[in-house]
Amino acid sequence: MLKDVVSAIYKGEYNIEVTFEDGVTGIVDFSKFLSNGGVFEKFRNIEFFKNFRINRELGVLTWGSEVDIAPETLYAEATSSLLPDWMELS
């Protein structure tokens, strides 16, 4: 079941506190995304990183029209839980 992001607060460095529609809150450390390269290279500019918003229609965090993070990934990171089976890489 998808859990949309309803609130997000910048907490310093690469940390964002995320609250989901079920009331669960947790901090996601985005510094690990830096090593993924590609669009995540943009996170190296901390001002770009801090300029996120919530796309309420999709329930995701977005950075402009260039980067977004799926709510399933955010939920797993914020709660230290596993991704849904359908998202696991084989």
C-alpha positions, -999 to +999 in steps of 0.1 A: +000+000+000+013+034-010+017+060+017+018+096+004+041+123+018+020+150+035+048+170+052+085+175+048+109+197+068+146+203+061+167+193+091+202+202+080+229+187+058+211+161+037+183+152+062+146+158+057+120+148+082+091+133+063+055+126+075+032+102+057-005+101+054-007+073+081+010+097+106+043+080+106+073+104+107+109+097+101+141+114+090+156+104+056+193+109+051+197+117+014+235+117+015+234+081+003+217+092-029+248+112-039+267+081-048+239+071-073+251+097-098+228+108-126+201+133-116+212+129-080+245+147-088+223+178-085+220+172-047+257+181-044+245+217-046+230+220-012+209+250-022+193+229-049+187+201-024+171+224+001+146+236-026+123+206-025+085+205-024+058+180-021+038+171-052+005+166-034-011+149-064+015+122-065+025+122-028+062+125-036+091+149-028+103+167-059+131+190-068+119+211-097+108+190-127+141+171-126+142+148-095+115+130-075+117+102-049+089+076-048+070+075-015+077+038-011+115+045-010+110+074+014+088+053+037+113+025+037+142+049+045+123+069+071+111+038+090+141+015+084+118-010+068+121-030+036+108-019+002+077-037-011+085-069-029+074-055-062+101-029-059+130-052-050+157-056-076+164-091-087 
